Amino acid sequence: MGIEQKVAVITGASQGIGAALVTAYRDRGYRVVATARSIPPSTDPDILAVPGDIADRTTAERAISEGMARFGRIDTLVNNAGIFIAKPFTQYTEADYAAIVAVNLTGFFHITQRAIAEMVKQGSGHVVQITTSLVDHANSAVPSVLASLTKGGLNAATKSLAIEYAKLGIRVNAVSPGIIKSPMNPVETHAELDALHPVGHMGEVSDIVNAILYLESAGFVTGEILHVDGGQNAGH
């Protein structure tokens, strides 16, 4: 399809939701720039792997500049990389704070700024953040002030960017998950984590991927915080 084939940039792309998104976008015919701290080169010529810490400005610069050099355009950015540390507020360390802010906010800032600059030139684009429903529905069983501080900032930035760039052909949305079943959650914790959701179970990686793909094709949707959380945002 040459230069007209669409290109998605996905952060945190080495595992979990990020790796599933790489597969999903390739299945849709997109070329993909996949970035993560540790990500091997791909044997697929339509996947460009860019290793590096997203909190480092040079990683964002390389992901966008190398993506443009290889594929000629940037159509979608999925800000999937994130750190979540659940602790009582007074037990967070300075290192916890620095790490969470660096990935969740600084990383978002650098790569989103560069991606949108390219999208403005072509007059179209889509940016999606992965946030958390704890921003809107705090839970005493999951103390997570730093997640709410940073991901809440992304929710606010999503709406602000959506309005700033609406007339320039760029949409900006967010997906706000509940707890997603992954290797990070040992089997022995599943019953407890299932119970945190009104529907009675955790979500699957595919639930988040499908939500992002919906937003990708929803041309009249921008500034949306799409809750994919088993009803957590509605109540308990």
SEBATI-107354 format. One record per residue: residue number from 1; residue in three letters; z, x, y negated of N, C-alpha, C, O, CB in turn. Coordinates in pm, whole numbers. Glycine has a CB too. Example, Ala and Ser with C-alpha at 12.3 -4.5 7.8 and 13.67 -1.06 7.14 Angstrom:
<pts>
     i    aa       nz       nx       ny      caz      cax      cay       cz       cx       cy       oz       ox       oy      cbz      cbx      cby
     1   Ala      780     1319      569      780     1230      450      780     1320      330      846     1424      332      905     1131      447
     2   Ser      708     1285      225      714     1367      106      787     1290       -3      804     1341     -114      572     1408       60
</pts>
This chain:
<pts>
     i    aa       nz       nx       ny      caz      cax      cay       cz       cx       cy       oz       ox       oy      cbz      cbx      cby
     1   Met        0       82      121        0        0        0        0       85     -126      -11       33     -237      120      -93       -1
     2   Gly       13      218     -109        7      308     -223      120      286     -320      230      244     -282     -124      293     -294
     3   Ile       91      314     -448      196      310     -550      245      168     -575      353      151     -633      145      370     -679
     4   Glu      171       66     -533      212      -72     -556      319     -118     -457      379     -224     -476       91     -162     -547
     5   Gln      343      -41     -352      448      -78     -257      583      -63     -326      610       40     -386      442       10     -129
     6   Lys      667     -165     -317      793     -164     -390      890      -62     -332      881      -22     -215      856     -302     -387
     7   Val      984      -20     -417     1078       86     -381     1220       41     -413     1248       -7     -523     1045      218     -456
     8   Ala     1309       56     -316     1451       25     -335     1532      153     -325     1508      236     -238     1500      -79     -230
     9   Val     1629      167     -415     1726      277     -411     1858      219     -361     1906      120     -416     1742      346     -552
    10   Ile     1915      279     -259     2038      227     -199     2141      338     -195     2115      445     -138     2012      171      -57
    11   Thr     2257      315     -255     2364      414     -252     2459      384     -136     2464      271      -86     2442      416     -387
    12   Gly     2533      485      -95     2621      467       21     2541      430      144     2582      343      222     2726      361       -7
    13   Ala     2426      496      163     2325      449      258     2338      507      398     2253      479      483     2190      480      205
    14   Ser     2439      586      424     2445      657      552     2506      575      665     2486      607      782     2522      783      537
    15   Gln     2581      469      632     2647      391      737     2675      249      687     2655      218      569     2778      459      781
    16   Gly     2722      165      779     2767       31      744     2662      -52      673     2546      -55      713     2888       40      658
    17   Ile     2704     -119      565     2615     -207      490     2497     -128      434     2384     -176      436     2691     -278      375
    18   Gly     2522       -8      384     2415       71      325     2305      105      424     2187       91      393     2471      198      268
    19   Ala     2344      149      544     2244      181      646     2168       56      689     2047       62      712     2311      246      768
    20   Ala     2239      -57      699     2172     -182      735     2074     -226      627     1970     -284      657     2277     -293      760
    21   Leu     2107     -198      501     2016     -232      391     1890     -147      395     1781     -196      367     2087     -214      257
    22   Val     1904      -20      429     1786       65      442     1689        4      544     1570       -6      518     1826      209      484
    23   Thr     1742      -35      658     1659      -96      762     1597     -227      714     1479     -253      737     1742     -121      889
    24   Ala     1678     -309      647     1631     -441      604     1520     -429      500     1421     -502      506     1747     -523      546
    25   Tyr     1536     -337      405     1432     -321      304     1305     -260      363     1195     -296      322     1484     -234      190
    26   Arg     1320     -168      457     1201     -116      523     1129     -227      600     1006     -234      600     1238        1      618
    27   Asp     1207     -314      664     1146     -427      737     1068     -518      643      974     -585      685     1254     -508      810
    28   Arg     1108     -520      517     1036     -600      418      918     -525      356      849     -578      268     1131     -644      308
    29   Gly      895     -404      401      783     -327      351      812     -240      231      721     -180      174      676     -418      317
    30   Tyr      941     -233      191      977     -147       79      983       -1      125     1016       28      240     1112     -190       20
    31   Arg      951       89       35      991      228       52     1136      238        2     1179      159      -82      894      327      -26
    32   Val     1210      336       53     1353      341       24     1396      482      -14     1360      580       52     1433      293      145
    33   Val     1473      490     -122     1547      612     -155     1691      587     -109     1759      501     -164     1539      647     -310
    34   Ala     1735      663      -10     1867      644       49     1956      761       10     1925      876       41     1858      630      204
    35   Thr     2067      732      -57     2156      840     -100     2297      816      -50     2345      703      -46     2156      854     -252
    36   Ala     2362      925      -12     2501      923       34     2550     1066       35     2471     1160       28     2514      856      177
    37   Arg     2682     1083       45     2738     1218       46     2674     1304      154     2635     1418      129     2890     1214       67
    38   Ser     2664     1249      273     2605     1322      385     2504     1232      453     2540     1137      522     2715     1370      486
    39   Ile     2377     1264      433     2271     1182      492     2158     1276      534     2108     1353      452     2220     1073      392
    40   Pro     2117     1270      660     2014     1362      708     1875     1320      661     1855     1204      625     2017     1371      860
    41   Pro     1780     1411      660     1642     1374      629     1591     1270      728     1631     1271      845     1550     1499      630
    42   Ser     1505     1183      681     1451     1078      768     1315     1120      825     1237     1189      760     1437      945      690
    43   Thr     1290     1077      947     1158     1099     1007     1056      998      958      936     1011      983     1166     1094     1160
    44   Asp     1104      895      886     1016      793      828      966      845      693     1048      868      604     1092      655      813
    45   Pro      836      864      675      786      916      548      810      823      429      797      864      314      639      944      560
    46   Asp      846      697      457      873      603      350     1022      589      320     1063      497      248      816      468      385
    47   Ile     1103      678      375     1245      687      339     1271      827      285     1247      927      354     1337      656      462
    48   Leu     1319      835      162     1358      961      101     1509      969      102     1576      890       35     1301      975      -44
    49   Ala     1565     1063      176     1710     1082      182     1752     1183       75     1697     1293       67     1755     1130      323
    50   Val     1851     1142       -6     1901     1229     -113     2050     1247      -93     2128     1161     -133     1871     1169     -255
    51   Pro     2094     1358      -31     2237     1380      -10     2307     1418     -140     2249     1486     -224     2259     1488       94
    52   Gly     2431     1373     -155     2509     1408     -273     2614     1304     -304     2606     1190     -260     2419     1427     -392
    53   Asp     2713     1345     -380     2821     1257     -423     2771     1172     -540     2732     1226     -644     2948     1340     -464
    54   Ile     2773     1041     -523     2720      952     -627     2798      964     -757     2747      929     -864     2722      808     -578
    55   Ala     2922     1012     -750     3001     1031     -871     2952     1147     -956     2987     1159    -1073     3147     1052     -835
    56   Asp     2870     1232     -895     2813     1348     -966     2684     1306    -1034     2592     1257     -968     2788     1467     -868
    57   Arg     2676     1324    -1163     2559     1282    -1240     2429     1339    -1183     2326     1272    -1186     2574     1325    -1385
    58   Thr     2434     1461    -1131     2311     1522    -1080     2258     1450     -957     2137     1451     -932     2335     1669    -1048
    59   Thr     2346     1388     -879     2300     1310     -763     2218     1191     -809     2112     1162     -755     2420     1263     -677
    60   Ala     2268     1121     -910     2195     1007     -966     2060     1052    -1022     1958      987    -1001     2278      937    -1076
    61   Glu     2061     1164    -1094     1938     1214    -1153     1836     1247    -1044     1718     1214    -1058     1965     1337    -1238
    62   Arg     1881     1311     -936     1790     1348     -828     1737     1226     -756     1619     1219     -723     1860     1440     -730
    63   Ala     1825     1128     -730     1781     1008     -657     1669      938     -731     1571      896     -671     1900      912     -636
    64   Ile     1683      926     -862     1581      855     -939     1458      943     -963     1345      898     -945     1639      808    -1073
    65   Ser     1479     1067    -1004     1364     1153    -1035     1283     1186     -910     1160     1186     -914     1410     1284    -1102
    66   Glu     1351     1215     -798     1279     1244     -674     1213     1118     -618     1105     1124     -559     1374     1305     -570
    67   Gly     1279     1004     -636     1217      878     -594     1090      849     -673      989      806     -617     1315      763     -611
    68   Met     1096      873     -804      977      852     -887      866      950     -849      749      912     -842     1012      867    -1037
    69   Ala      903     1075     -826      803     1175     -791      737     1143     -656      618     1166     -639      867     1313     -787
    70   Arg      814     1092     -563      762     1065     -428      688      932     -422      580      924     -362      876     1065     -327
    71   Phe      745      828     -484      692      693     -465      631      630     -590      556      533     -579      801      604     -416
    72   Gly      662      684     -707      595      638     -829      657      520     -900      607      479    -1005      458      605     -798
    73   Arg      764      462     -845      824      346     -909      964      321     -851      997      369     -743      735      219     -892
    74   Ile     1045      244     -926     1176      199     -878     1183       50     -908     1179        9    -1024     1295      279     -948
    75   Asp     1193      -32     -803     1196     -177     -821     1335     -237     -804     1369     -337     -869     1103     -242     -724
    76   Thr     1415     -178     -718     1546     -233     -687     1647     -121     -675     1618      -14     -620     1542     -316     -556
    77   Leu     1767     -145     -727     1881      -55     -705     1994     -138     -647     2035     -238     -705     1925       16     -837
    78   Val     2045      -96     -530     2163     -160     -473     2279      -61     -483     2281       41     -413     2138     -204     -324
    79   Asn     2375      -93     -568     2494      -10     -585     2596      -48     -477     2688     -126     -500     2556      -28     -728
    80   Asn     2576       11     -360     2659      -21     -245     2776       76     -227     2879       37     -173     2575      -22     -121
    81   Ala     2761      200     -272     2867      299     -253     2995      252     -321     2992      202     -433     2823      437     -308
    82   Gly     3107      269     -252     3233      228     -311     3350      282     -231     3337      314     -113     3241       78     -320
    83   Ile     3464      291     -297     3589      332     -233     3689      218     -247     3704      160     -355     3645      464     -295
    84   Phe     3757      187     -137     3861       82     -138     3987      141      -78     3988      182       38     3815      -47      -60
    85   Ile     4094      145     -156     4225      191     -107     4326       82     -139     4354       55     -256     4267      330     -173
    86   Ala     4381       20      -35     4480      -86      -54     4620      -24      -51     4665       25       53     4466     -198       57
    87   Lys     4687      -25     -165     4823       29     -176     4901      -53     -278     4841     -111     -370     4821      179     -217
    88   Pro     5033      -60     -263     5113     -112     -375     5082      -31     -501     5062       90     -494     5265     -107     -343
    89   Phe     5079      -97     -614     5032      -35     -738     5106       94     -770     5043      192     -810     5048     -132     -853
    90   Thr     5238       96     -754     5315      213     -793     5299      330     -696     5347      440     -722     5462      176     -804
    91   Gln     5231      306     -583     5211      414     -486     5075      483     -500     5049      582     -432     5226      359     -346
    92   Tyr     4989      431     -586     4863      500     -610     4890      636     -673     4975      649     -761     4770      416     -700
    93   Thr     4817      737     -627     4830      870     -683     4722      892     -789     4627      815     -801     4821      977     -572
    94   Glu     4739     1000     -863     4638     1035     -962     4505     1064     -892     4398     1035     -946     4683     1156    -1046
    95   Ala     4513     1123     -771     4391     1152     -695     4323     1023     -649     4201     1014     -651     4424     1241     -573
    96   Asp     4403      922     -607     4345      793     -570     4268      734     -687     4154      690     -674     4456      695     -524
    97   Tyr     4333      735     -803     4272      677     -923     4142      749     -958     4040      686     -984     4370      685    -1043
    98   Ala     4146      881     -957     4028      959     -994     3913      933     -897     3798      919     -939     4061     1108     -998
    99   Ala     3943      928     -767     3837      909     -666     3773      771     -678     3651      759     -672     3894      927     -525
   100   Ile     3855      668     -695     3804      531     -701     3720      510     -827     3611      453     -821     3920      431     -697
   101   Val     3771      556     -941     3697      541    -1066     3566      621    -1061     3463      574    -1109     3784      588    -1186
   102   Ala     3571      740    -1002     3452      825     -997     3338      758     -921     3225      756     -969     3486      958     -932
   103   Val     3367      703     -804     3261      641     -723     3226      502     -774     3109      472     -797     3304      633     -576
   104   Asn     3328      418     -792     3303      277     -823     3248      254     -962     3168      163     -983     3429      198     -806
   105   Leu     3288      336    -1059     3243      315    -1197     3148      425    -1246     3038      396    -1292     3362      307    -1290
   106   Thr     3191      551    -1236     3107      659    -1287     2975      667    -1211     2869      683    -1271     3180      793    -1278
   107   Gly     2983      656    -1078     2860      658     -997     2767      544    -1034     2646      564    -1048     2894      650     -850
   108   Phe     2824      425    -1050     2745      309    -1093     2678      336    -1227     2559      308    -1244     2834      184    -1104
   109   Phe     2752      390    -1322     2700      412    -1456     2578      505    -1454     2474      472    -1510     2808      470    -1546
   110   His     2593      620    -1390     2486      720    -1396     2357      672    -1331     2250      683    -1390     2531      849    -1330
   111   Ile     2366      619    -1209     2243      583    -1140     2182      455    -1195     2060      440    -1197     2269      568     -990
   112   Thr     2265      361    -1239     2213      237    -1295     2141      263    -1427     2035      205    -1453     2326      134    -1315
   113   Gln     2198      348    -1509     2134      381    -1636     1995      441    -1614     1900      404    -1683     2222      479    -1715
   114   Arg     1985      532    -1518     1856      596    -1493     1757      502    -1426     1638      505    -1457     1876      719    -1407
   115   Ala     1806      418    -1334     1716      323    -1268     1661      221    -1368     1542      192    -1367     1790      251    -1154
   116   Ile     1747      168    -1453     1702       67    -1549     1602      128    -1648     1509       60    -1690     1822        7    -1624
   117   Ala     1621      252    -1685     1526      316    -1776     1385      316    -1716     1287      296    -1789     1569      460    -1806
   118   Glu     1374      337    -1585     1243      332    -1520     1193      189    -1508     1074      163    -1525     1248      396    -1382
   119   Met     1283       94    -1479     1245      -46    -1466     1191     -100    -1599     1097     -179    -1601     1364     -130    -1419
   120   Val     1251      -57    -1710     1204     -103    -1841     1059      -60    -1863      979     -137    -1916     1295      -46    -1954
   121   Lys     1025       60    -1821      887      109    -1840      786       24    -1764      675        3    -1812      876      256    -1793
   122   Gln      825      -27    -1646      730     -106    -1568      744     -256    -1592      664     -335    -1543      748      -76    -1421
   123   Gly      848     -296    -1668      864     -436    -1706      918     -526    -1596      899     -647    -1601      736     -489    -1751
   124   Ser      984     -467    -1496     1043     -548    -1389     1144     -464    -1312     1139     -341    -1313      933     -603    -1294
   125   Gly     1236     -534    -1245     1334     -464    -1163     1450     -554    -1126     1465     -664    -1179     1385     -341    -1234
   126   His     1531     -506    -1034     1646     -583     -986     1758     -486     -952     1736     -388     -881     1608     -670     -862
   127   Val     1877     -514    -1001     1996     -433     -973     2101     -522     -909     2126     -633     -956     2051     -365    -1103
   128   Val     2162     -474     -801     2266     -551     -731     2388     -463     -711     2377     -350     -662     2214     -605     -595
   129   Gln     2505     -515     -747     2631     -447     -721     2701     -511     -601     2687     -632     -579     2722     -452     -845
   130   Ile     2776     -432     -523     2866     -486     -422     3006     -477     -479     3055     -368     -509     2854     -409     -285
   131   Thr     3072     -591     -495     3205     -592     -555     3307     -642     -450     3298     -602     -334     3208     -683     -684
   132   Thr     3400     -726     -488     3497     -780     -392     3554     -910     -445     3576     -924     -565     3610     -678     -365
   133   Ser     3578    -1004     -355     3635    -1132     -396     3782    -1121     -438     3837    -1215     -494     3621    -1232     -284
   134   Leu     3844    -1007     -410     3981     -986     -458     3988     -985     -610     4094    -1010     -668     4037     -855     -403
   135   Val     3876     -957     -675     3872     -962     -822     3908    -1101     -871     3983    -1116     -967     3732     -921     -874
   136   Asp     3854    -1204     -805     3872    -1342     -849     3986    -1413     -778     4038    -1513     -828     3745    -1420     -826
   137   His     4026    -1361     -662     4128    -1429     -583     4220    -1324     -523     4204    -1284     -407     4063    -1517     -471
   138   Ala     4316    -1279     -603     4409    -1176     -557     4491    -1227     -439     4517    -1347     -428     4503    -1131     -671
   139   Asn     4531    -1135     -352     4603    -1173     -230     4720    -1077     -213     4702     -956     -206     4509    -1171     -105
   140   Ser     4841    -1133     -205     4960    -1049     -192     4960     -968      -64     5031     -868      -54     5084    -1134     -198
   141   Ala     4882    -1010       35     4873     -936      162     4783     -813      151     4783     -727      238     4823    -1027      273
   142   Val     4705     -807       42     4613     -694       24     4630     -640     -118     4552     -674     -207     4463     -738       49
   143   Pro     4732     -556     -140     4753     -502     -275     4639     -406     -309     4616     -308     -238     4890     -429     -286
   144   Ser     4569     -434     -417     4444     -360     -441     4407     -359     -589     4295     -395     -626     4329     -421     -360
   145   Val     4500     -318     -673     4475     -320     -816     4357     -233     -856     4276     -273     -940     4599     -276     -892
   146   Leu     4344     -115     -797     4234      -27     -838     4098      -80     -796     3999      -56     -864     4255      112     -781
   147   Ala     4093     -151     -684     3967     -216     -647     3933     -324     -749     3818     -336     -791     3977     -277     -505
   148   Ser     4033     -403     -788     4009     -509     -884     3973     -453    -1022     3888     -508    -1092     4131     -600     -896
   149   Leu     4038     -343    -1059     4009     -280    -1188     3864     -234    -1195     3795     -258    -1294     4103     -161    -1211
   150   Thr     3819     -168    -1089     3684     -111    -1092     3576     -213    -1055     3475     -223    -1124     3676        8     -998
   151   Lys     3598     -286     -949     3498     -385     -908     3493     -502    -1006     3388     -562    -1026     3528     -437     -767
   152   Gly     3607     -534    -1068     3606     -635    -1174     3522     -589    -1292     3454     -669    -1356     3748     -667    -1221
   153   Gly     3528     -458    -1320     3442     -401    -1423     3295     -417    -1388     3212     -443    -1476     3474     -255    -1445
   154   Leu     3261     -401    -1261     3122     -418    -1219     3078     -563    -1231     2964     -590    -1270     3103     -370    -1074
   155   Asn     3166     -657    -1200     3131     -798    -1219     3098     -824    -1366     2998     -890    -1398     3247     -890    -1173
   156   Ala     3182     -773    -1455     3159     -794    -1599     3031     -725    -1643     2952     -781    -1719     3278     -742    -1681
   157   Ala     3009     -602    -1594     2888     -529    -1631     2763     -599    -1579     2658     -596    -1643     2893     -387    -1577
   158   Thr     2774     -663    -1463     2661     -735    -1406     2612     -843    -1501     2493     -855    -1527     2699     -798    -1271
   159   Lys     2705     -921    -1554     2667    -1029    -1646     2613     -972    -1778     2515    -1023    -1833     2787    -1120    -1674
   160   Ser     2677     -869    -1826     2633     -810    -1952     2493     -751    -1940     2409     -772    -2028     2732     -703    -1998
   161   Leu     2468     -678    -1833     2335     -620    -1812     2230     -728    -1791     2117     -717    -1839     2336     -524    -1692
   162   Ala     2268     -834    -1718     2173     -943    -1693     2124    -1004    -1824     2006    -1035    -1838     2238    -1052    -1606
   163   Ile     2214    -1021    -1919     2176    -1080    -2047     2099     -980    -2132     2002    -1016    -2198     2300    -1129    -2123
   164   Glu     2143     -854    -2132     2076     -752    -2214     1930     -733    -2173     1844     -709    -2258     2151     -620    -2203
   165   Tyr     1903     -743    -2042     1769     -711    -1994     1690     -832    -1944     1583     -815    -1886     1779     -610    -1884
   166   Ala     1741     -952    -1966     1675    -1073    -1913     1531    -1086    -1963     1442    -1122    -1886     1753    -1197    -1952
   167   Lys     1508    -1057    -2089     1373    -1075    -2145     1283     -955    -2120     1167     -954    -2162     1383    -1100    -2295
   168   Leu     1336     -854    -2052     1255     -736    -2020     1215     -734    -1873     1164     -634    -1823     1332     -609    -2053
   169   Gly     1237     -846    -1805     1191     -859    -1667     1284     -801    -1563     1246     -785    -1447     1060     -796    -1654
   170   Ile     1407     -768    -1603     1502     -705    -1509     1617     -802    -1481     1685     -849    -1572     1557     -570    -1567
   171   Arg     1637     -830    -1353     1749     -915    -1310     1864     -827    -1261     1842     -719    -1206     1705    -1015    -1199
   172   Val     1988     -877    -1281     2107     -803    -1239     2205     -902    -1177     2244    -1000    -1240     2173     -726    -1359
   173   Asn     2243     -876    -1053     2334     -965     -980     2438     -884     -904     2432     -761     -900     2254    -1055     -883
   174   Ala     2533     -954     -844     2634     -890     -761     2662     -976     -639     2648    -1098     -644     2765     -865     -841
   175   Val     2700     -910     -531     2750     -979     -412     2897     -942     -397     2934     -825     -400     2667     -940     -283
   176   Ser     2979    -1044     -381     3124    -1027     -378     3175    -1062     -239     3198    -1179     -209     3194    -1116     -486
   177   Pro     3194     -962     -152     3230     -992      -13     3378    -1016        8     3463     -979      -73     3187     -880       74
   178   Gly     3407    -1081      122     3541    -1078      178     3551     -952      263     3484     -853      236     3571    -1206      261
   179   Ile     3635     -956      366     3647     -841      455     3536     -847      558     3517     -948      625     3788     -837      523
   180   Ile     3465     -736      571     3350     -730      660     3387     -650      784     3447     -543      775     3227     -667      588
   181   Lys     3350     -702      899     3381     -634     1026     3306     -501     1032     3184     -496     1018     3343     -725     1147
   182   Ser     3382     -395     1053     3322     -262     1057     3413     -170     1136     3527     -206     1165     3296     -206      914
   183   Pro     3365      -51     1171     3449       45     1243     3574       86     1166     3669      137     1225     3370      167     1276
   184   Met     3574       63     1034     3693       97      955     3811        6      986     3926       40      958     3660       89      806
   185   Asn     3783     -110     1045     3888     -206     1080     3909     -205     1231     3830     -266     1303     3853     -350     1029
   186   Pro     4012     -137     1281     4036     -131     1425     4050     -270     1486     4093     -364     1420     4160      -50     1454
   187   Val     4013     -282     1611     4015     -411     1680     4152     -477     1671     4161     -600     1659     3976     -394     1826
   188   Glu     4257     -398     1677     4392     -456     1676     4427     -521     1542     4526     -595     1533     4495     -348     1708
   189   Thr     4348     -495     1437     4374     -558     1307     4291     -684     1285     4310     -755     1186     4347     -460     1195
   190   His     4198     -713     1376     4101     -820     1351     4166     -957     1335     4126    -1034     1248     4002     -824     1463
   191   Ala     4264     -988     1417     4326    -1121     1409     4390    -1141     1272     4377    -1248     1212     4432    -1139     1520
   192   Glu     4459    -1039     1224     4523    -1048     1092     4420    -1060      981     4436    -1138      888     4613     -926     1068
   193   Leu     4314     -983      992     4209     -986      889     4128    -1115      895     4088    -1169      792     4116     -865      905
   194   Asp     4104    -1165     1015     4035    -1295     1029     4111    -1403      953     4051    -1487      885     4022    -1334     1178
   195   Ala     4243    -1401      965     4327    -1506      908     4327    -1507      755     4370    -1605      694     4469    -1491      958
   196   Leu     4280    -1400      693     4276    -1393      547     4162    -1477      489     4152    -1492      367     4261    -1249      502
   197   His     4075    -1531      576     3958    -1607      531     3973    -1753      571     4006    -1782      686     3828    -1547      590
   198   Pro     3949    -1846      478     3959    -1988      513     3874    -2029      632     3912    -2121      705     3919    -2070      395
   199   Val     3762    -1964      655     3678    -2000      770     3734    -1946      901     3686    -1981     1009     3536    -1950      750
   200   Gly     3836    -1859      892     3904    -1812     1012     3852    -1685     1073     3897    -1646     1181     3899    -1915     1113
   201   His     3757    -1618     1008     3707    -1493     1064     3647    -1406      954     3609    -1455      848     3602    -1521     1173
   202   Met     3640    -1276      982     3576    -1182      891     3425    -1204      887     3368    -1273      971     3608    -1037      933
   203   Gly     3364    -1143      787     3218    -1148      780     3155    -1037      859     3222     -944      903     3173    -1141      636
   204   Glu     3024    -1048      878     2946     -945      945     2862     -871      841     2832     -923      734     2855    -1008     1056
   205   Val     2825     -748      874     2737     -672      786     2612     -752      751     2565     -749      638     2698     -538      850
   206   Ser     2559     -824      849     2437     -903      826     2457    -1011      720     2361    -1049      653     2391     -967      957
   207   Asp     2580    -1061      704     2605    -1162      601     2579    -1105      462     2523    -1173      375     2749    -1215      611
   208   Ile     2621     -981      441     2602     -918      310     2456     -880      290     2400     -900      182     2692     -794      295
   209   Val     2394     -826      392     2253     -790      384     2168     -912      351     2080     -906      266     2205     -726      515
   210   Asn     2195    -1024      420     2116    -1145      395     2137    -1198      254     2043    -1252      194     2154    -1253      496
   211   Ala     2257    -1184      201     2284    -1229       64     2205    -1146      -36     2150    -1199     -132     2434    -1221       33
   212   Ile     2200    -1015      -14     2126     -928     -104     1976     -957      -95     1907     -957     -197     2153     -780      -70
   213   Leu     1926     -981       25     1785    -1014       40     1752    -1148      -25     1643    -1166      -80     1747    -1017      188
   214   Tyr     1847    -1244      -20     1826    -1369      -92     1809    -1341     -241     1715    -1390     -304     1944    -1467      -68
   215   Leu     1901    -1263     -297     1893    -1233     -440     1765    -1159     -474     1708    -1177     -582     2015    -1151     -484
   216   Glu     1720    -1076     -381     1596    -1001     -404     1477    -1094     -427     1389    -1064     -507     1567     -908     -286
   217   Ser     1477    -1206     -357     1363    -1297     -366     1387    -1414     -462     1300    -1499     -479     1330    -1351     -229
   218   Ala     1505    -1418     -524     1542    -1532     -609     1511    -1500     -755     1600    -1460     -830     1692    -1567     -591
   219   Gly     1387    -1517     -793     1341    -1474     -924     1404    -1544    -1042     1396    -1494    -1154     1198    -1492     -931
   220   Phe     1468    -1660    -1019     1530    -1735    -1129     1681    -1713    -1134     1751    -1780    -1209     1499    -1885    -1114
   221   Val     1731    -1619    -1053     1875    -1593    -1046     1905    -1458    -1108     1855    -1355    -1062     1926    -1598     -899
   222   Thr     1986    -1458    -1213     2034    -1334    -1273     2172    -1358    -1334     2202    -1468    -1379     1935    -1282    -1379
   223   Gly     2253    -1254    -1336     2390    -1267    -1385     2482    -1337    -1286     2590    -1382    -1324     2391    -1342    -1515
   224   Glu     2440    -1347    -1161     2516    -1421    -1059     2612    -1329     -984     2575    -1217     -947     2421    -1489     -961
   225   Ile     2734    -1376     -961     2830    -1311     -872     2835    -1398     -747     2904    -1500     -744     2975    -1295     -939
   226   Leu     2763    -1358     -644     2748    -1439     -523     2860    -1405     -425     2863    -1296     -370     2609    -1417     -457
   227   His     2950    -1499     -404     3064    -1476     -315     3023    -1500     -169     2977    -1609     -132     3184    -1569     -354
   228   Val     3039    -1397      -89     3010    -1406       54     3139    -1366      123     3154    -1253      171     2888    -1313       97
   229   Asp     3233    -1460      126     3373    -1422      155     3448    -1523      242     3571    -1526      243     3447    -1405       24
   230   Gly     3374    -1606      315     3441    -1701      404     3532    -1798      333     3627    -1849      393     3519    -1628      504
   231   Gly     3504    -1826      205     3581    -1923      130     3696    -1867       51     3768    -1943      -14     3632    -2024      220
   232   Gln     3718    -1734       54     3832    -1677      -18     3834    -1712     -166     3939    -1744     -222     3832    -1527       -2
   233   Asn     3718    -1705     -229     3713    -1731     -372     3749    -1874     -408     3798    -1901     -518     3576    -1699     -425
   234   Ala     3726    -1966     -315     3753    -2108     -344     3902    -2140     -337     3949    -2229     -408     3676    -2198     -247
   235   Gly     3975    -2071     -253     4118    -2099     -238     4168    -2059     -101     4100    -1989      -26     4146    -2247     -262
   236   His     4289    -2107      -69     4344    -2075       63     4445    -2183      103     4503    -2176      211     4410    -1934       62
</pts>
